[in-house]
Amino acid sequence: MKRNQESRKNIEKTLSRLSSRKKAPNSVYVVLLLLYIIAAVIIRVMATSKSVVNILGASIPFYSFAGIFSALSEICVIFMTFYFQKKGYFTALGLLIIQLPLVLSGIIFHHNIGSLPGVFSNLLAIIAITIIYFNNKQVDAYQKELSDQAVTDQLTKLPNRFACSRLLLALIEKGERFALASIDINGFKGINDTMGFETGNAVLCEIASRWKTIADTGITGTQDFITRLSGDEFGLIIRDYQTDKDIVNTIKQYEAVLQNRLTIDNCDLYITASFGYAEFPVDAETRDSVFSYADAAMHEVKRTNSSNHILRFTPDLLKIEHTIEVEGKIRAALEKETIYFNLQPQFDMDHKLRGFEALARMKDADGTNISPGEFIPVAEKVGLVDKVDGMVFRKAAMFFGELLRKTGADIMLSVNVSVRHLMKNDFLDEIRNVLQSSGVPAKNLEIEITESIMIDSVDKALQYIDELKAMGVQIAIDDFGTGYSSLSYLNRFPAHLLKVDKSFIDKMNTSESSRQYVSAIISIGHIMGFDVIAEGVEEAEQVDTLKEIGCDFIQGFVWGRPLMPDAAEKIVIDSVSR
């Protein structure tokens, strides 16, 4: 019971702390009071003194200086009223009222007519501080209303995102442990769409009322602060807990009150919500990261559609969130057809241009490049890589066909094809259509396929590859040596080119075993009738080694980085004109 009384009206108390204006410290109040008393005593002494003071040969009555201290005392009472509001006003008023009969007694009993201006000054000070006090009351009331609006959601009357953010910053500055739960109402869009926004607002208000009651009464055993962040998203700050189990138990009580039906306009609604939470400082150390991590956990609950609606943040959720984010960017780029290509040149060992490999490239909505190492694995994971391959293939082939017609060059366009892409029923028709529309001769097109095709429906794959060969299209085995190499499969594979993976080239000049491994791949390729190209060649010393062990072609930064189409065209024109 005592705990409930201490927690009661917790939200209002916290909001009041967040929105209240900071007051001057009490020490300033004491200083002003002492200054006033000292000035009043000095004025009293000077007003009755007959002494004079000689300044620069002039005799000045001592009481003439009383006006200076009178002004100081008036400044003190004005500051007291302005900065300390009710307390300051009534203190100042009391002092002035006490001082007034003292001044009047000096005039009446001591016939000190010189003090007469002090009476009017005293009365004017009373009027001035009264005006200041009541004007400040109006200003404070208006400011309080504005402050309340700044931290309160106008629909549900719960604290808003700004209030939540302010409280989080205050707790973090104090180093106080807390958990933030991000809450999203499940299926709320359906309520808005089918029953209208007024009903949706009524649902939000009822949910907010139930949750506010829990936070106010303190029945959870923890100190809770419930906020509406936006739309159907709420936030719950939990404090004064001992273990993670306490956090979960608190959240479960907020979940439990949703199980009671909501009746809006004679319609019974049954609401559920998704709860994701993160703890400071265990999971996150900044306000933004606490928000982000709690959101990540909440979105994972919604994504998995689990019967358990409560999830704590774990670092692996960031990978899932990132995958979802990148997937969204890929889908948007595919829809808008903004995926583009670069062309990386390939050369023989005498530095004669062999052709180009078309590489997928993508930019963010703001024009920032997204690394292929970031979006290609995601495209493979979510089943979009065939669409990415197809778009790059079509765009590169259209450019390449025009380039061949313009220059008359006899060079190769190499494109990557995933296993998923190759296995599509309409893959061969897609190749035929692109060759026809682009005008690229089949002999100038090279399809790069990874070794994994050798274990994924190998018979169907070999059938498609045989048909590609029959069309005149060239076949290359990409990343050879990193996957499922099998000489028996390789013997059946109607390819003409092996591509040695960059990982072997990188170690080739630092490890004798790696050098021998690359040499063995090249020898096996030649024995089986394949040409061999080395990928990722970045150093002149690597070029020398590859020449020594009999490599046929080179692709890498050492002789050519991935280029935009116009730059690739210049290389082709230069090679033809030689």
Secondary structure, DSSP 8 states (H G I E B T S, - for coil): -HHHHHHTTHHHHHHHHHHS-----HHHHHHHHHHHHHHHHHHHHHHH---EEEETTEEEEGGGGHHHHHHHHHHHHHHHHHHHHHHHHHHHHHHHHHHHHHHHHHHHHH--GGGHHHHHHHHHHHHHHHHHHHHHHHHHHHHHHHHHHHHB-TTT-SB-HHHHHHHHHHHHHHT--EEEEEEEETTHHHHHHHH-HHHHHHHHHHHHHHHHHHHHHTTTSSEEEEEEEETTEEEEEEES--SHHHHHHHHHHHHHGGGS-EEETTEEE---EEEEEEEETTT-SSHHHHHHHHHHHHHHHHHHT-S--EEE--THHHHHHHHHHHHHHHHHHHHHT--EEEEEEEEETT--EEEEEEEEEEE-TTS-EE-HHHHHHHHHHTT-HHHHHHHHHHHHHHHHHHHHHHH----EEEEE--HHHHTSTTHHHHHHHHHHHH---GGGEEEEEEGGGGTSSHHHHHHHHHHHHHHT-EEEEEEETSS---HHHHHH---SEEEE-HHHHHHTTT-HHHHHHHHHHHHHHHHTT-EEEEE----HHHHHHHHHTT--EEESTTT---B-HHHHHHHHHHHHH-
